[in-house]
Amino acid sequence: MAATTGNRLGKFPRRLNYRLWLPIWTSRRQTVRLTGSGGTGQLRESIQMRMPSLRKAGHLLIRIAMVVCCTMAASQAATTKRIIGYYYGKGRPGYQFSQVPFQKLTHLIYSQAKPTARGDCEIAHPDLDIPNLLALKSLRAQNPRLLVLLSVGGWSGSTYFSDVAATPSARSHFSASCLRVVEKYGIDGLDIDWEYPVTGGKPTDHKRVSDKENYVLLLKQMRSDLDAFGHERHLLLTIASTCYRNHLNDLSLKEMSDVVDWFNLMGYDFNEMQPSRTSHNSGLFAWPMTSELDADASKYANSDAAVRWYLTHGVPSEKIVLGVPFYGQVWAGVPSENGGLYEPYRGRPGEDGVLSYREIEQTYLPIYSRHWDDQVKVPWLYNKGTKNMISYEDAQSIAVKAQYVIQKQLGGMMFWDLGQDDSKSTLLDAIHRQLEGH
């Protein structure tokens, strides 16, 4: 029995092919050949045989039932929640693509490609990314069921998205360019990361009021082209999608849901909604309502609020994948009240005030006091001597989010990014332990 490419949701084997020789004793010994193929929820059979008696036919029915049960069991085993890791080629120095724990993932998203001013899809860092993409074929041997997507866009790569989505010819040109990359490297699909339609992300990003409608049209063009290119093989189309309330109104979620396989919700950087004080990077539930905190941030700077928004606007739960960060946010010059949480600060040390979980575990956990916010379901660290406060994820908070995914019947979990976990894959293991078998 062999399973091939996943179906439109990436959860089930698209086709199950089986070939079985069954010995059946009749008046003379006959060998009955059972062959067939089918997908989830269906089983087409072709049985060629000659049976001399009803008793012998009954024996065959038992054997057929065994085949059906085995086929269904294999299908059920494949219906795990998605565990999706981003790999950023220009990320952690020294972390090689070959070090990725592929066997613990259902999907890997390679970051990144980007739209160009000419309207093409271009690999962002060719010197790093092309050797990695060429190595995919051999690395897949660690997990033959792994599906690999290419991330297109991102915070640093969304400058020209508005342009490539603006007209039918631009959409067609860009989609065709993306498919050439898919074909060249044998990739299983595309993950579109437009940050952000209508309002833009960086000040230099191009933007239009029509981006909301054009984004849907771009996705439809890409879905059509992927289907035509893939023939019987389903190629995935997903998007990395915002959780910020001020951007959510710029997405036609129901229409997009009809086109994409799922949404990778970026459930992090919520602290940007409260710029004047320390806060949580990736809270699961709402912050407290106080006079010091922004009212919208208190209500909406959390993953649960975003999930509820997507569900309310017509996205099926199985098409929602909850994202978590493998990095934390750090603030300096923070008073010691409330362990430094929701307090004013003087600066953001390090690179943009961000620390990988690996750095947090090695350098800060041994000498900082750990606190747990039981309302928001995430930890934070504080040190009275340095007056630094760190918001981050650990194995406990990741496990709570995984249970939330199971309870809400969401499609799985994703994270940014593989290179920021520790050498023991502590955070990925926390996801894997909770979601395996669900």
N, C-alpha and C positions, 0 to 999 in steps of 0.2 A: 504494500500500500504506500503510495507516495503522495505528498501534498505539495502543491505548487503555489503560485502567487495568491496573496490574500484578496478577499472580495472588496467591495467598494468601501467598507468601513475598516479594512485592514485587520479584521479580527479573526476571520474564518478562512480556512483553505478554500480557494476559489473552485478547485476541482479535486475530487478524490478519485484516483485511478486505481483499480485493483484487478488482479488477474489471479485466479485460483483454480487449481486442479483438484477435484474431489473424487476419491475412489468410492464407487457405489457398487455394492454386491447385488447382483441380480442372478438369473439363471446361468449367466456367464458373466465374468467380471467385466464391467464397463468403466471407463473413465469419463466423467462428466466435466465439461469445461464451463466455468462460470466467469464471465467477464462483464465489465460495466464501467461507467463513469458517472459522476454526479457532483453537485455542489452541496452546500449547506441546505438542509431541508428537502433535498431531493435525491433520489437514487434510481438511476435507469439501469435496467438489467437486461442482459441477453443470455438466455439459457437454452442450450441445444442438448437434447437428451432423448433417450428412449427408455421407458420404464415398463416392465411387464406386469407390475402389480401396484395396487394402491399402497400396500405396506412399504414398498420400496420408495414410492413417491413421498411417503411420510418421512422417511429417513432423509430424503433430499431437502424437504421443507425445514427440517431441524438444522441442517447444514446452512441453508440460506439464511435462516434466522441468526445463526452464529456470525455469518459474514456481515449482516446488517448491523448487529450489535457492535461488532468490532469497528465497523466503519463509523457508526455514531459515536462510539467511545473516542475514536481518534479525533473526530470533529469537535467533541466536547473539550478534549484536552487542549485544543488549539484556541479555545474561546477565552483566552486570558485577557485581562485588562492590558492596555498598551503601556509599555514602559519606554519612553522616548527620551533619548539623550542628544543634546546638541554637542557637536565637536567643532570648536573654533580653531581653524588652522593657524591663526596668528595669535593664539591665546598663550597659555602657560609655557614659558621657555623650558625646553628639555622634556616636555611631555609629548612623546611620540604617538602617532596615530596607531601604531602597532601595540601600544600599551592599553588601549581601550578594552574594557571587559565586555566584549561583544556578546558573550553568552548570557549576560544578564539583561540584555535589551531586546525588545521586540522591533524597535525602529531606531535608526540613527539618522540625525539630520546634520549634514555637513554644511558648515557655514564658512565662506559664503560666496555667492555670485551677486551681481548687481546690474541694474539697467545703466546703460551708458547714454551720453548725449546723442549718439547716433541711433539710439533705440534698440541696441543689441543687448543680449545677455552675456556678461563678461565675468570670468573668474576673477575674484577680487585680488588675490595674492598668488599669481601663477607659480612663482618659485617655490612656494610652500604647498599650495593646494593641488597642483597638477600631479606631482609625485604621489600624494596621498590618494587621489582619486584613481590613479592608475593601479594602485596597490589593492583596491577594493576586492578584486576577484579572488586574490589569494587569502585576504583577511576574512572573507565571508566563510571560509572553511571552518572557522571557530563557531559559527552559528549559521548554518545553511538557511534557516527560516528568517533570518534578519532581513528587513527591508530598509533600504537606504534612500533618503530624499536629499535634495539639494536646497539649501536655504537661499532665497533670492531677496536681497534688500537689506534690512536691518537699520539700526540707528545711523550708521555711517554710509549706508548704501541705498538710501531712498530718495536721493536728490531728483532723479528723473522719472520716478514712477508716475507722477501726474501726466507727464508728456507721453509715455508709452501707452497710457490708458485713454488718451484724449480722443482719438479718432479710430475708425475701423481699420484703416491701413496701418496705423501705428501699433494697434493691438495685434493684428495679424503678423506683422513683422517681428515684434518682440516675442510672441508665442513661438513662432517658427525658430527663432534664434535659441530660445530655451530648450526646445526639443532637440536641436542639434547637440547641445551639451548632454542631455539625457541619453541620447543614442551613443555618443562618443564614449561615455564612461559607464554605460550599462546601469544607469541609476533607475530606481523604482518609482520616482515621482518628484514633485516640486513642493516646496513650502514657501509661500509668498509672505514676506515680512515687510509690508508697507507701513512705515512709521512717519507720518500718519496722513491719511486722506483728508482733504478739505483744509485742515488747520496747519498741516505740515509738522515736522519734528524740529529739525535744526532751522535757523533763520534762512539758510541758503537753499532749503528744499523748495522745489517748485510746487505750487498748489493752485487748485481751482475750486470754485463752488460746485462744479459738476463732478468732482472726484467721487462723490458718494455713488452716483449712478454709473460712472465710468468704471469703478472698481468691479462692480457686478458684471459689466460687459467684458472686462478683461478676463475675469475668472471663467466666464462662459466660453470665451474664445479658447482659452487654454484647456478647459475641460474637453471641448470638442476636438481639439488637435491631439490631445493625449489619447483620447478614445480611438481616433482614426489611426494613430501611430501604433498603439498597443495591440490592435486587432483583438485576439482573444485574451490577452494579458491586460489586466486592469492596472493602469498607472495611477498613482495616488496624486491628489491635489489637496493640499492643506494650507492653512494660513496661521501665522503667528499673530494673535489677536489681542487687542488692548483690554485692560480691565479698568482704565481711567474713565470715570463717569463723564468727564468733559469731552472725551473722544467717542464714546459709544453711540451718541446720536448721529455720528457721521458714518455709521455702518448700516447697510440694509441687511440686517442679520438673517431674516427669513429667506430672502432671495439668495443670499450667499450660501445659506445652509442647504438649499436645493442643489447646489453646484459642487461644493467641496466635500471631501470625505470627513473632515473634522476640523475643529478650531483648537489651536494650541494657545490656551489663555495664559498670558504673561502675568502671573499673580505675584508680582514683585515691584520694587521701587515705589511702593505706596507712600513712602516717606516724603516723596516729592510733592504730595498734596498738602503737606504741613511744613513749609520751608523754614519757618522761624524757630522750630523746636525739634528736639529729638523725638523719634517715634519708631514705629515698627516698619521694617522693610517689607514684610510679607505676612501680615496678620491674616488668620483664617476668618475671624469674626470681628465685629465692629469695636472700635475704641470706645472708651467712656465719653459721655457728653459733659464737657466742662467749659467754663467761660474762657479758659486759656487756649482751647483748641478750636480749629476751624470746624464749623458744624458739618459741612459736607464731608470733610476728611473723616470726622468721627463716624459718620454713617456709611461712607462708601469706600474708604481706603482699606478694603479687605476682599479676600477672594470670594467669600460667600455672597456678598452683595453683587459681585460681577456674575457669578454663576446664576443667581436668581434673575438678573437682567437678561441674560442669554435665554434662559428657559422661558421667561415671560414673553420674549420677542420671537418665539417660534423655533428655537434651536432644540432638536431632540437631545436628551441627556447623553445618549451614547456618542454624540458628536462633540461633546465638550471634554477636552483633556485639560486637566488642571496643572498649571506650571508652577514650579518652585525654584528658588535661587540656590545655587551652591556657593553663594557669596554673601557677605554681610556689609552693612553700612556702619561707618565709624564717625563719631563726633568728638571734638576736643573742647576743653574749657567748659565742662558741664558741671553744674552744681550737684551736690550729693543728695538733695531731696528726692524722695521716691526712687532711690537707686539710679538717678540720672534719667529716668524715663519721663517724656513729655516736658522736658526742661529746656530753657534757652541754651545756646552754645556759642562758642567763639569762632570755630573753624572746622574744616573737614580735612584731617590729615591723610597722608598717603596719596595714591592715585585716584583723584575724584572722590575721595572718601570711601573707597571700596576695598574690602579685604576678602580674599578667598577663604573658604572654610578650612582649607589646608593651613593657611597662615594663622587663622584664629585658633585652631586646635593646637598648633605647635607653639605659638608665641604668647597668646593671650589667655587661653583657658587655664593654664597652670597658676596664673597670678591674679586673675580677675575674679570677682564674685559673680556667680551665675544666679540670675533671677528668672522666675517663670510667671508669665501673665496668663492666669487661668481663664480670663475672659476672652482674650484674643488668641490664646493657644500657641504662643511662641515664646522663646527665651530671649534674654538679653544679658549683656555683661557690663559691669561697671567696676572702675578702680578709683578709690578715693585719692590715691597718691598722684596718679597721672591725670585724673579728672576726665578720662575718656569713657565714652559709652558706646557699646557695639550692639547692633540689632542683627540677628543671624538666625539660621535654621540649624537644628541638630537632629539626631536620630529620633528623639521623642516627638518633636513638632512635625517631622516628616511622617512619622507613623500615624499621628492624629489626622493629618491631611489625607493619608491613604485610606484610613477608615471612613473619612468623610466621602471620598470618591466612591467607595463601595456602597455606603448607605444611600447616596444620591444617585446611584447607578450611572455614574459618569463613565466616559470612555477610557479613562486611564490617567496617567501622570506623565508630565515631561519636565525637564530641568535644563537650566543654563548654568554652567556647562560642565562637561566631563572633566576638563582639566583643572577645575577648582575643588574637586573632591580630594580627600586625603589618600595616602598610599594604600590604605586598606579598603577604599571605596565605601566608607562608612555610611554616607548619605544614600548612595545608590543601593546598598544592601538593605537599608531601612525600607526603601520603596519596594524592592524585590521581595523581601520577606512578607510584606503585607499584601501585595497584589498577586503574588504567584498563586495560581489556581482559581482566581476569581474572574 
